[in-house]
Amino acid sequence: MAFYDGLFNTLGLSDWCAGGSSAAPMSMADLLAQNSGEATKGPFFPFPSLDNLNESCGSILQSRDVTKGIEEGFLAAKPAMKSVLDPITQPLSWLLDGALWLFTTTPWFIMIPILVAIAFWASRSVAVTVFVAFAIVLMGLVDHYLVAMQTLSIIFVCTGISVLLGVPIGIGMSKSDRFQNGAIPILDLLQTLPSFVYLIPLIFLFSVTESKLYGIAIILYAIVPVIRLTNLGIRLVDQDVIEAANAFGMTSRQKLLGVELPLALPNIMAGVNQTIMMSLAMVVIASLVSAPGLGVNVLRGIRNLELGVGIVAGIGIVLLAVILDRVSKAALTRVDMTQVKH
C-alpha cells in the first residue's frame, strides 16, 4: 500500500486513479529495482512529488513523463528551428573554418611576429609583449603550437562576434528601460546556466561535424559580460555631461558616438576582457563536441589517464589565458589613462 492511497480514497478519486498508466519508458533505476524485486525505501512522510503520488494514482504523470514530453516537444520543433537557424548560423561555420585554416597554415615565423605586434599595439607594454612572445615560443617547444593556434583562432572569432553583437544590445538596453527589464532575465539565465547545458540542445540541432555547434555555445556563454558592462557604462555617464551635449544641440547619434561611448569605453573594455576569458573557458568544454585545440588534449588526458598530456595542455591553456588577460588589461589601462588625460 502506497502512502497516499488514503488521500485519493477520501477524495473519491479511486476509479479515476485506477485507469491511468505512464506512457514514458521506465528509468534505469526503477527497472533495476523492479528486476531485483526490491522496493525503494523512502522517508516516513514522503514529499508529494509526481512519482510518489503516481504510486497511489496511476492517472497522475510521473517525472519521466515530463522529461519525455520535453524531449518530444523539442524533437517536434527541431525541423522548423533547423530550417530557420541553419542559413543564419552558416556564416559562423565559414568564419571559424576560415580562421582555423588561416591560423594553422600561416608559417610560424610569420604568425608569431604578427601576434606579438598585435600584443604591442593593444598594450603598448614591452613587458607584456615579451611575455607573449615567450609564452608562444614555449608552447611551440613542447609541440603545442598548432593546437594553441586552433584555440586562439576560435577565441578571436567568437570574441569578435560577441563584441559586435553585445555592444549594440548593451546600447539598446541603456536607452530603453523596458528593453533592459526584458533582457536582464535572459542574461541571468545565460550567465547561471551550467556550461555543459549549452551543448545539449545544440547537439540535437546541428551535426557535431559543424563548427557552428561549438561556436554558438561559446558566443552564448561569453556574450553576457560585454552586454552588461556596455549598458552599465553608458548609464553611468555623468548627466551633467549629457546636459552640456544637449545644450550644444547634439543629436542622439552625436551624443552616443562623441560623448557616451568614449566615456563608457573603460567599462566596455572590462566587458571585453571578461568575454575573452569566458570564451577560453568554453573552448575547453566545447572539445566534447569536436572543437579543436588545447581542450582536445585535456580531454585525451582525462579519457586515457595520460597525466602528462593533460597537464601540459592545461599549462598551455593557462599561458593563453594569461596572454589574453594581460594584453586586454593593459589595453584597458591605456584607455583609462587616455580618459584621465582628456
Secondary structure, DSSP 4 states (H G I P E B T S, - for coil): --TTHHHHHHTT-HHHHHT----SPPPHHHHHHHHHTPPPP--SS----HHHHHHH-TTSPPHHHHHHHHHHHHHHHHHHHHHHHHHHHHHHHHHHHHHHHHHHHS-HHHHHHHHHHHHHHHH--HHHHHHHHHHHHHHHHTT-HHHHHHHHHHHHHHHHHHHHHHHHHHHHHHH-HHHHHHHHHHHHHHHHS-GGGGHHHHHHHS-TT-HHHHHHHHHHHHSHHHHHHHHHHHHTS-HHHHHHHHHTT--HHHHIIIIIHHHHHHHHHHHHHHHHHHHHHHHHHGGGGT--SHHHHHHHHHHTT-HHHHHHHHHHHHHHHHHHHHHHHHHHHHHHHHHHH-
